[in-house]
Amino acid sequence: MSERGRKRVIEEDEDEEEVKATQTQQPQHQHNITQPSQQLHLQSQSTQQSASQKASIKDYVEGSIVRVKLINFVTYSEIEFTPGPRLNVIIGPNGSGKSSIVCALALGLGGGTHLLGRAKQAKDFIKNGEKHAIIEIELFVKGGTNAIVRRDIYDDNSTTFRLNGKKLSATELQREVMKFQIQIDNLCQFLPQDKVVSFAQMSKTELLVETEKAIGLFDMYENHMKLIEFKKELQNLNNTFQGQQNILDDLIKMNASIEKEVVRFQERNRLLKNVDDLNKKKAWLEFEAKRKIVDDLRIKKQQVEADMKRLDTEKAPLEQMAKSLLDSINNIGHNLEKKIATARQEETKVKPINAKIEKMSENIERSNTDLDNLQKRAEERKAEIQRSTNELQRIEASLQQLASEEEVKEKMQLKNVEIKELNEKLGSIQFEKNTCRQKRDSLQREKSDTEQEIAKLNNVTQRKLEALKRISPQCYKTYEYIQRNSNQFQHKVFGPVCVELSAHSDHYAKFLENTIPGFMLLAFICQSSQDKDTLYNYTRSNNLSGITSIYLTKAPDFRRDFRIEDLKEYGFECFLDQTFDCPTQVRDALIENTPSMVNYPCGTNKTMQFEEVIFQNTHLNLYFTPEKKYARTKSRYDSTVNNINISALKGSKVLSSSDVGIDDKIRGLQAKVAQIDEQLSKIIQTYQSLDAKDKEINNDIKKLQEERTQIGKAIDERKKLYSRMTNTSRQIEELKREENTEEEKAKINRQIKELHTAKVKCLNEVNAIIFNIARHSVDIDSFTLEKSKLESRRQTEFRKLEELTNSLRELKRTLDAVTADHTEATRIARQKKEEAEKLASLRDEETQILLENLPNDIDEIEGLIHETYSKIELIGQTNSTVIQEYEKRKADIEMHRNRIGNQKDKLSYITTNMEKTKREWLEPVNEFITEINLRFTKYFENIGCQGEIILAFDEKDPEDFERYAIEIRVKFREEEQLKALNAHQQSGGERSVSTMLFLISLQDLTSCPFRVVDEINQGMDPKNERMIFDQIVKTANRPGLPQYFLITPKLLHDLEYSQHTTVLCVFTGPWHMTQRDWESSFSNTIKSRELSN
């Protein structure tokens, strides 16, 4: 292979890790499955026309696929194509969407995602960015309208099926599809790419079952399953039959051993029956004894009731006498209460009169006090008038000594004018000062900001942050959040990695940025899961996508595969993980996510001299030189071929310590600082001059204000004296206007006289009330003496009545006790009767005869009971459980005898059916194995090898139908013997050839409308691949055979095609035209060629 061709293959097969590492740095012209440009174009390789346009309708078999339409499915935006009735070869580069067509066929015909070995949910097959996918498949129906199956898949993982527009459930659709004999879950019919390995790893027994399903004739699969079930049931019956017989023998022996125990048990039960009869007689005798007690208590109760009646008769006269005396006492008591109430009413009159007398005395005392106070106030007022007159004279003398009011006001106005002129001049100067100050402060802030910006640009970390802000504003925003809110985290959060990492040189920075994945350079390293959750919640709530946070529970383990000392001769200095400094946590995260960097050596210019021999002489897979990266990978198609990829290194964006653009910016900022300093110097000089003038004017204003203050004090002093003079004159006038005190004295004396007259009147009223109270007291004493005599007589009669009442009460207690005893005795007698009735009812004639024949003496009955219990004790205790088990075993013996008979009948029935089913199954199985073997042997002879198909089984147990299997035996070399096909005996390519020839051998025998095989030629050498393709063309293009879909990423040159072969090419890329545009262009090309001819 040429160096140019090899390099192209290398670039297509670059390993996944390298692709991920450079994803963020690749140009955007590569294929992207999210772009709506993916289309499928149909073109016949031999005729340049669609194969379905030439094919006749009669060439399709029932259930063949005549049209497929996909919308928003995996990589396809919208396609529609019509496969041919025979062999359809679908070819296209890796990742173009060939296998997506296989997935569409499986899912569209009701298959589940588990059949494909890819995504677990149907919604995962919807194209990125879309919410709804459609699969529409048209199946050929002979002699009728074609069946159109449609499946809609939604992003909530729901799905709907329709057949000819009618909505069906998944189960209903599968039943309809089975009518066409389509088995999506049968790997012999439908073999997707991700199930090829599963088919090759299928056990021999599974291969037989799947082949039976694929053949679909003579009920082979159903009969096979029946035989397996028959065998299992037969084994279960044989295992249980002898066990049932052994159980029956054991039950018979156990019952024979306890028959004596059963006789003893029966005798004991007879004696217990006698005891029961005696207890019945005893119960009736106890009832008779209780009934006699009830009769005795009834007689005693009658006697007590007669005594009570006699005492009630004697009690009536005494109660009448007591009542008459009580009435007399009550009448006297009523009169006594009236007298007491009248006396108390007179007493209540005295209290308010005494209160009036006391109040009058207080008013007299208060009036005398008012007379004394009136005299005292008159003397004090005279003295106050004299004091105020003296004060008024002093104020008038002080006013005469002060300057006139007009002179003072004139001086004040002159000072105010001078101060106003100076303030106006001062305001102008201060305005100029404020303007200078604002300019100075603004320039100083601008200078400080510029100097801070210069400091930031001189800081390497700050340079990285500036680069980070340009590359990923979202990551920079996250970094600022962490710095501002460090207190919200339990531990320090490192990152992003590009800021924490310091490369030892610029070309090392270039190595690192070309190796570390883009997401890792922007990742943050947390030291606890809680901090990771806090950071995640912030980025999610602020819609900051693409932010990665990493939390390592332990340091990664790594091992170097090489020693740098062994590589020094090629100019290597160190390994990639030794080219930078960073915190330990960041280094651990880098090695955990890019573990291969510990084995990537970094070279020098010297290394470039050995680029031809390094991979030959060492086991290195990747290394760096200052300008290039060298990588060695194995071919996907041939593991013995190594591909070398040499790619130029891109410059460092964030890890480099130098940046020409930033240096220019620093120089510009420094020039700006010098210009600001010059402006500040001029402004400061102007400000100082204005400040000196400001101070001079302020001193002049201060002097004038002091002079004005002195003038103001003279004005204030005059105002105060005028105010005091006015107040003092008004006070003298008020004192003179007060009333004369003689008139007020006369008024108070009149009030005192009136109070004394009223007080005397009240004292006379009190004396009259006290006389009435004394008269009522004499009547009260007379009523009290008479009442006392009557109460003494009543006490005597009451004691007699109380003695009689006590006697009646004692008789009542006696009656209650006798009544209670009679009630209890009646209850016990009734209870004894109920107990006796329960044991033996006298209404039963047989029971009456039995009880009459027993003694009527209760003691004699009890003696017989004790005697019978002694006999029972001599017999001893018998185990009732043993007797129950004896009876239960008798029933079990009968049940097991019946069950053994049924099992014998069932064994005979199953054996007969199994022999019949075996003949119905084994004969057609042997026939189709023979047919497959003939074809398989012939195909292997065509490629110069040997192969055979046999029906394998366990010769020691031919009835073990689970172990019947299809065994494929092959021989690829002369010196070998025929060996069973498995992963240990043959290579992957040999197994693929054998699997494909087996499927071809099934072609004439299976009954299905189409067969799908996806990339079965992976790992085949060119010879075998060509041979297999020829065999497929020969077999798949014969009339009447199923439609065939062969999916492959590549085809050899100069293959032979049948005219019935349809080649479907899948083209992909953002610049390809749509399917409709391609068909229009193709049609125009054909027409132009026809016109030119």
Secondary structure, 3 states (H helix, E strand, C coil): CCHHHHHHHHHHCCCHHHHHHCHHHCCCCCCCCCCCCCEEEECCCCCCCCHHHHCCHHHCCCCCEEEEEEEEECCEEEEEECCCCCEEEEECCCCCCHHHHHHHHHHHCCCCHHHCCCCCCHHHHECCCCCEEEEEEEECCCCCCCEEEEEEEECCCCEEEEECCEEECHHHHHHHHHCCCCCCCCCCCEECHHHHHHHHCCCHHHHHHHHHHHHCCCCHHHHHHHHHHHHHHHHHHHHHHHHHHHHHHHHHHHHHCCHHHHHHHHHHHHHHHHHHHHHHHHHHHHHHHHHHHHHHHHHHHHHHHHHHHHHHHHHHHHHHHHHHHHHHHHHHHHHHHHHHHHHHHHHHHHHHHHHHHHHHHHHHHHHHHHHHHHHHHHHHHHHHHHHHHHHHHHHHHHHHHCCCHHHHHHHHHHHHHHHHHHHHHHHHHHHHHHHHHHHHHHHHHHHHHHHHHHHHHHCHHHHHHHHHHHHCHHHHHHHHHHHHCHHHCCCCCECCHHHHCEECCHHHHHHHHCCCCHHHHCCEEECCHHHHHHHHHHHHHCCCCCCCEEECCCCCCCCCCCCHHHHHHHCCCEEHHHCEECCHHHHHHHHHHCHHHHHCEECCHHHHHHCCCHHHHCCCCEEECCCEEEEEEECCCCCCCEEEEEEECCCCCCCCCCCHHHHHHHHHHHHHHHHHHHHHHHHHHHHHHHHHHHHHHHHHHHHHHHHHHHHHHHHHHHHHHHHHHHHHHHHHHHHHHCCCHHHHHHHHHHHHHHHHHHHHHHHHHHHHHHHHHHHHHHHHHHHHHHHHHHHHHHHHHHHHHHHHHHHHHHHHHHHHHHHHHHHHHHHHHHHHHHHHHHHCCCCCHHHHHHHHCCCCCHHHHHHHHHHHHHHHHHHCCCCHHHHHHHHHHHHHHHHHHHHHHHHHHHHHHHHHHHHHHHHHHHHHHHHHHHHHHHHHHHHHHHCCCEEEEEEECCCCCCCCHHHCEEEEEEECCCCCCCEECCCCCCCHHHHHHHHHHHHHHHCCCCCCCEEEEECCCCCCCHHHHHHHHHHHHHHHCCCCCCEEEEEECCCCCCCCCCCCCEEEEEECCCCCCCHHHHHHHHHHHHHHHHHHC
